[in-house]
Amino acid sequence: MSSLAVAVLRLLVLVTPLLAGGIGYVVHRHATLKVPITAAGLAVALVVACPGLIGAL
């Protein structure tokens, strides 16, 4: 595995929980939005899916 791929993987591992936590917090603070856990899970799924799609190209 190249050093660039390792760096991107580490960055994703660090950013994904921050993104999920941030989206969960925003959804929690705004009661009109849906369940925070669902929104945070969808954020994680999106972050995981994007590199997979890029890698498939």
VOMAR-781819 format. One record per atom (N, C-alpha, C): residue number from 0; residue in three letters; atom name; x, y, z. Coordinates in nm, 3 decimals. Example, Ala and Ser with C-alpha at 12.3 -4.5 7.8 and 13.67 -1.06 7.14 Angstrom:
// VOMAR-781819
+-----+------+------+---------+---------+---------+
: pos : code : site :      xx :      yy :      zz :
+-----+------+------+---------+---------+---------+
:   0 :  ALA :    N :   1.319 :  -0.569 :   0.780 :
:   0 :  ALA :   CA :   1.230 :  -0.450 :   0.780 :
:   0 :  ALA :    C :   1.320 :  -0.330 :   0.780 :
:   1 :  SER :    N :   1.285 :  -0.225 :   0.708 :
:   1 :  SER :   CA :   1.367 :  -0.106 :   0.714 :
:   1 :  SER :    C :   1.290 :   0.003 :   0.787 :
+-----+------+------+---------+---------+---------+
This chain:
// VOMAR-781819
+-----+------+------+---------+---------+---------+
: pos : code : site :      xx :      yy :      zz :
+-----+------+------+---------+---------+---------+
:   0 :  MET :    N :   0.085 :  -0.116 :   0.000 :
:   0 :  MET :   CA :   0.000 :   0.000 :   0.000 :
:   0 :  MET :    C :   0.090 :   0.124 :   0.000 :
:   1 :  SER :    N :   0.059 :   0.219 :  -0.086 :
:   1 :  SER :   CA :   0.144 :   0.338 :  -0.095 :
:   1 :  SER :    C :   0.124 :   0.429 :   0.027 :
:   2 :  SER :    N :   0.220 :   0.517 :   0.046 :
:   2 :  SER :   CA :   0.211 :   0.606 :   0.162 :
:   2 :  SER :    C :   0.095 :   0.703 :   0.148 :
:   3 :  LEU :    N :   0.059 :   0.740 :   0.025 :
:   3 :  LEU :   CA :  -0.057 :   0.828 :   0.005 :
:   3 :  LEU :    C :  -0.186 :   0.757 :   0.045 :
:   4 :  ALA :    N :  -0.200 :   0.631 :   0.011 :
:   4 :  ALA :   CA :  -0.319 :   0.556 :   0.048 :
:   4 :  ALA :    C :  -0.329 :   0.540 :   0.199 :
:   5 :  VAL :    N :  -0.218 :   0.519 :   0.264 :
:   5 :  VAL :   CA :  -0.218 :   0.508 :   0.411 :
:   5 :  VAL :    C :  -0.256 :   0.641 :   0.474 :
:   6 :  ALA :    N :  -0.205 :   0.750 :   0.419 :
:   6 :  ALA :   CA :  -0.238 :   0.883 :   0.472 :
:   6 :  ALA :    C :  -0.386 :   0.913 :   0.455 :
:   7 :  VAL :    N :  -0.443 :   0.880 :   0.340 :
:   7 :  VAL :   CA :  -0.585 :   0.903 :   0.316 :
:   7 :  VAL :    C :  -0.669 :   0.816 :   0.409 :
:   8 :  LEU :    N :  -0.629 :   0.692 :   0.429 :
:   8 :  LEU :   CA :  -0.702 :   0.603 :   0.518 :
:   8 :  LEU :    C :  -0.700 :   0.656 :   0.661 :
:   9 :  ARG :    N :  -0.586 :   0.701 :   0.707 :
:   9 :  ARG :   CA :  -0.578 :   0.758 :   0.842 :
:   9 :  ARG :    C :  -0.662 :   0.883 :   0.855 :
:  10 :  LEU :    N :  -0.663 :   0.965 :   0.751 :
:  10 :  LEU :   CA :  -0.744 :   1.086 :   0.753 :
:  10 :  LEU :    C :  -0.892 :   1.051 :   0.762 :
:  11 :  LEU :    N :  -0.935 :   0.952 :   0.685 :
:  11 :  LEU :   CA :  -1.075 :   0.910 :   0.692 :
:  11 :  LEU :    C :  -1.111 :   0.854 :   0.829 :
:  12 :  VAL :    N :  -1.019 :   0.780 :   0.890 :
:  12 :  VAL :   CA :  -1.044 :   0.725 :   1.023 :
:  12 :  VAL :    C :  -1.059 :   0.837 :   1.126 :
:  13 :  LEU :    N :  -0.985 :   0.946 :   1.108 :
:  13 :  LEU :   CA :  -0.995 :   1.057 :   1.202 :
:  13 :  LEU :    C :  -1.116 :   1.146 :   1.175 :
:  14 :  VAL :    N :  -1.150 :   1.167 :   1.050 :
:  14 :  VAL :   CA :  -1.255 :   1.261 :   1.015 :
:  14 :  VAL :    C :  -1.395 :   1.201 :   1.029 :
:  15 :  THR :    N :  -1.410 :   1.073 :   1.004 :
:  15 :  THR :   CA :  -1.543 :   1.010 :   1.007 :
:  15 :  THR :    C :  -1.613 :   1.024 :   1.142 :
:  16 :  PRO :    N :  -1.548 :   0.996 :   1.255 :
:  16 :  PRO :   CA :  -1.619 :   1.017 :   1.383 :
:  16 :  PRO :    C :  -1.650 :   1.164 :   1.410 :
:  17 :  LEU :    N :  -1.562 :   1.253 :   1.366 :
:  17 :  LEU :   CA :  -1.590 :   1.396 :   1.384 :
:  17 :  LEU :    C :  -1.712 :   1.438 :   1.303 :
:  18 :  LEU :    N :  -1.720 :   1.391 :   1.181 :
:  18 :  LEU :   CA :  -1.834 :   1.424 :   1.096 :
:  18 :  LEU :    C :  -1.963 :   1.365 :   1.154 :
:  19 :  ALA :    N :  -1.958 :   1.240 :   1.194 :
:  19 :  ALA :   CA :  -2.076 :   1.175 :   1.251 :
:  19 :  ALA :    C :  -2.120 :   1.245 :   1.380 :
:  20 :  GLY :    N :  -2.025 :   1.279 :   1.464 :
:  20 :  GLY :   CA :  -2.058 :   1.349 :   1.588 :
:  20 :  GLY :    C :  -2.115 :   1.487 :   1.563 :
:  21 :  GLY :    N :  -2.057 :   1.558 :   1.467 :
:  21 :  GLY :   CA :  -2.107 :   1.692 :   1.434 :
:  21 :  GLY :    C :  -2.248 :   1.688 :   1.379 :
:  22 :  ILE :    N :  -2.274 :   1.596 :   1.288 :
:  22 :  ILE :   CA :  -2.409 :   1.585 :   1.233 :
:  22 :  ILE :    C :  -2.507 :   1.538 :   1.338 :
:  23 :  GLY :    N :  -2.466 :   1.445 :   1.422 :
:  23 :  GLY :   CA :  -2.553 :   1.401 :   1.531 :
:  23 :  GLY :    C :  -2.586 :   1.513 :   1.628 :
:  24 :  TYR :    N :  -2.487 :   1.598 :   1.657 :
:  24 :  TYR :   CA :  -2.509 :   1.712 :   1.746 :
:  24 :  TYR :    C :  -2.606 :   1.813 :   1.685 :
:  25 :  VAL :    N :  -2.586 :   1.844 :   1.557 :
:  25 :  VAL :   CA :  -2.674 :   1.940 :   1.491 :
:  25 :  VAL :    C :  -2.817 :   1.888 :   1.487 :
:  26 :  VAL :    N :  -2.833 :   1.760 :   1.456 :
:  26 :  VAL :   CA :  -2.968 :   1.703 :   1.451 :
:  26 :  VAL :    C :  -3.029 :   1.700 :   1.590 :
:  27 :  HIS :    N :  -2.948 :   1.674 :   1.692 :
:  27 :  HIS :   CA :  -2.998 :   1.672 :   1.830 :
:  27 :  HIS :    C :  -3.045 :   1.811 :   1.872 :
:  28 :  ARG :    N :  -2.972 :   1.914 :   1.833 :
:  28 :  ARG :   CA :  -3.006 :   2.051 :   1.873 :
:  28 :  ARG :    C :  -3.129 :   2.105 :   1.800 :
:  29 :  HIS :    N :  -3.156 :   2.056 :   1.682 :
:  29 :  HIS :   CA :  -3.272 :   2.101 :   1.605 :
:  29 :  HIS :    C :  -3.377 :   1.990 :   1.606 :
:  30 :  ALA :    N :  -3.475 :   2.005 :   1.692 :
:  30 :  ALA :   CA :  -3.572 :   1.899 :   1.718 :
:  30 :  ALA :    C :  -3.658 :   1.866 :   1.596 :
:  31 :  THR :    N :  -3.665 :   1.957 :   1.500 :
:  31 :  THR :   CA :  -3.750 :   1.929 :   1.384 :
:  31 :  THR :    C :  -3.687 :   1.826 :   1.290 :
:  32 :  LEU :    N :  -3.558 :   1.803 :   1.304 :
:  32 :  LEU :   CA :  -3.491 :   1.705 :   1.220 :
:  32 :  LEU :    C :  -3.513 :   1.565 :   1.276 :
:  33 :  LYS :    N :  -3.469 :   1.464 :   1.204 :
:  33 :  LYS :   CA :  -3.495 :   1.326 :   1.242 :
:  33 :  LYS :    C :  -3.401 :   1.280 :   1.354 :
:  34 :  VAL :    N :  -3.400 :   1.152 :   1.380 :
:  34 :  VAL :   CA :  -3.325 :   1.091 :   1.490 :
:  34 :  VAL :    C :  -3.174 :   1.113 :   1.469 :
:  35 :  PRO :    N :  -3.101 :   1.161 :   1.570 :
:  35 :  PRO :   CA :  -2.957 :   1.189 :   1.555 :
:  35 :  PRO :    C :  -2.874 :   1.068 :   1.517 :
:  36 :  ILE :    N :  -2.903 :   0.951 :   1.573 :
:  36 :  ILE :   CA :  -2.823 :   0.833 :   1.544 :
:  36 :  ILE :    C :  -2.836 :   0.794 :   1.397 :
:  37 :  THR :    N :  -2.954 :   0.806 :   1.342 :
:  37 :  THR :   CA :  -2.976 :   0.774 :   1.201 :
:  37 :  THR :    C :  -2.897 :   0.868 :   1.111 :
:  38 :  ALA :    N :  -2.901 :   0.998 :   1.144 :
:  38 :  ALA :   CA :  -2.829 :   1.096 :   1.064 :
:  38 :  ALA :    C :  -2.678 :   1.073 :   1.073 :
:  39 :  ALA :    N :  -2.628 :   1.043 :   1.191 :
:  39 :  ALA :   CA :  -2.485 :   1.017 :   1.207 :
:  39 :  ALA :    C :  -2.445 :   0.890 :   1.133 :
:  40 :  GLY :    N :  -2.527 :   0.789 :   1.137 :
:  40 :  GLY :   CA :  -2.499 :   0.665 :   1.064 :
:  40 :  GLY :    C :  -2.497 :   0.687 :   0.914 :
:  41 :  LEU :    N :  -2.588 :   0.769 :   0.865 :
:  41 :  LEU :   CA :  -2.588 :   0.800 :   0.722 :
:  41 :  LEU :    C :  -2.464 :   0.879 :   0.683 :
:  42 :  ALA :    N :  -2.416 :   0.965 :   0.771 :
:  42 :  ALA :   CA :  -2.293 :   1.040 :   0.742 :
:  42 :  ALA :    C :  -2.175 :   0.945 :   0.731 :
:  43 :  VAL :    N :  -2.167 :   0.849 :   0.821 :
:  43 :  VAL :   CA :  -2.059 :   0.750 :   0.816 :
:  43 :  VAL :    C :  -2.069 :   0.667 :   0.688 :
:  44 :  ALA :    N :  -2.190 :   0.628 :   0.651 :
:  44 :  ALA :   CA :  -2.207 :   0.550 :   0.529 :
:  44 :  ALA :    C :  -2.164 :   0.629 :   0.406 :
:  45 :  LEU :    N :  -2.193 :   0.758 :   0.405 :
:  45 :  LEU :   CA :  -2.152 :   0.841 :   0.293 :
:  45 :  LEU :    C :  -2.000 :   0.853 :   0.285 :
:  46 :  VAL :    N :  -1.935 :   0.872 :   0.398 :
:  46 :  VAL :   CA :  -1.789 :   0.883 :   0.399 :
:  46 :  VAL :    C :  -1.725 :   0.753 :   0.357 :
:  47 :  VAL :    N :  -1.783 :   0.640 :   0.393 :
:  47 :  VAL :   CA :  -1.728 :   0.510 :   0.355 :
:  47 :  VAL :    C :  -1.753 :   0.482 :   0.207 :
:  48 :  ALA :    N :  -1.868 :   0.525 :   0.157 :
:  48 :  ALA :   CA :  -1.904 :   0.496 :   0.018 :
:  48 :  ALA :    C :  -1.823 :   0.577 :  -0.083 :
:  49 :  CYS :    N :  -1.791 :   0.700 :  -0.050 :
:  49 :  CYS :   CA :  -1.720 :   0.786 :  -0.146 :
:  49 :  CYS :    C :  -1.584 :   0.730 :  -0.187 :
:  50 :  PRO :    N :  -1.496 :   0.689 :  -0.095 :
:  50 :  PRO :   CA :  -1.368 :   0.630 :  -0.140 :
:  50 :  PRO :    C :  -1.389 :   0.499 :  -0.215 :
:  51 :  GLY :    N :  -1.493 :   0.425 :  -0.179 :
:  51 :  GLY :   CA :  -1.521 :   0.302 :  -0.252 :
:  51 :  GLY :    C :  -1.559 :   0.330 :  -0.397 :
:  52 :  LEU :    N :  -1.638 :   0.432 :  -0.417 :
:  52 :  LEU :   CA :  -1.675 :   0.470 :  -0.554 :
:  52 :  LEU :    C :  -1.556 :   0.524 :  -0.631 :
:  53 :  ILE :    N :  -1.474 :   0.603 :  -0.565 :
:  53 :  ILE :   CA :  -1.354 :   0.656 :  -0.631 :
:  53 :  ILE :    C :  -1.259 :   0.544 :  -0.665 :
:  54 :  GLY :    N :  -1.242 :   0.447 :  -0.576 :
:  54 :  GLY :   CA :  -1.154 :   0.334 :  -0.601 :
:  54 :  GLY :    C :  -1.203 :   0.243 :  -0.712 :
:  55 :  ALA :    N :  -1.334 :   0.239 :  -0.734 :
:  55 :  ALA :   CA :  -1.389 :   0.154 :  -0.837 :
:  55 :  ALA :    C :  -1.368 :   0.212 :  -0.976 :
:  56 :  LEU :    N :  -1.341 :   0.340 :  -0.984 :
:  56 :  LEU :   CA :  -1.325 :   0.404 :  -1.117 :
:  56 :  LEU :    C :  -1.193 :   0.372 :  -1.177 :
+-----+------+------+---------+---------+---------+
